[in-house]
Amino acid sequence: KELNKKIKKLEKQVADCEARIEKIEAQVTEVEAEMATPEGASDMKLYEKHQQLKGELDAVVEEWESAMMELEEAKG
């Protein structure tokens, strides 16, 4: 029973991470589209935002990978 609780919690964490990854990837795509415009190409704030989003994405992907590994272990 305790294991089922842990598995459910990990599955929720994995789903949450996947949702956040999708959201951040959409934001990255938006920023990259803006950066592709002549005005955006010279806007340093866009580059900073892009770097920040990429860092956020890396962190969430790491959290997702960790949760997936724990979930696989818990399921045996």
N, C-alpha and C positions, 0 to 999 in steps of 0.2 A: 504493500500500500504506500509506504514512504517513497519507494522507488518510482511508482506511478506519478506521485506528486512532483518529484524531481524532473521526471521526463516531461510532464505537462509544462512545468515552469521553463525548462530549456526550449521546448518547442515554441512557446510564446516568445522567448527571447530571440530565437532564430527568426521567427516571423516579423518581430519588431525591427530587427536589424535589416531584414530584406526590404521592408517598407521604407526605412530610413535611407538605405542605399539607393533605392529607386528615386526617392525625392531629391537626394543630393546629386545623383547623376543627371536628373532633369535640370537642376539649377546649373550644373557645370555646362550642359549643352547650351542653355540660355546665355550664360556668360561668354562661352566660346563664340556663339553667333554674334553677340555684341562686339566682341574683340575682332571679328572678321570685317566689321564696317570701318570705313576710313576714320570716323570720329572715335570709335572704340579702340582702334589700333594704338592711339596715342594716349589713352586714358589709363593712367597707372593704377587707379582705384580698381579697375576691372581685373588687372593682373594680380593685384593683392587679393581680391575676392576669389579669383580662380585658384590661387595658391592655398588660401584658407579652406576652400571647399575640397580641394584635392587632399589636404591633410585630414580633414574631417572624414572624408570617404575612406581613406586608408585606415583610420582608427576604427570605424564601424565595420569594415571588412575584417579586420583583425578580431574584433569582438564576435563577429558572426562565425569566423573559422573556429575560434575557441569554443563557442557554444555548440557548434556542430560536432566537434571532437568529443566534448563532454556528453552530448546526446548519444553519440554512437557507443561510447563506453557504457553509459547507463543502460542502453538497450541490450548491450552484450553482444 
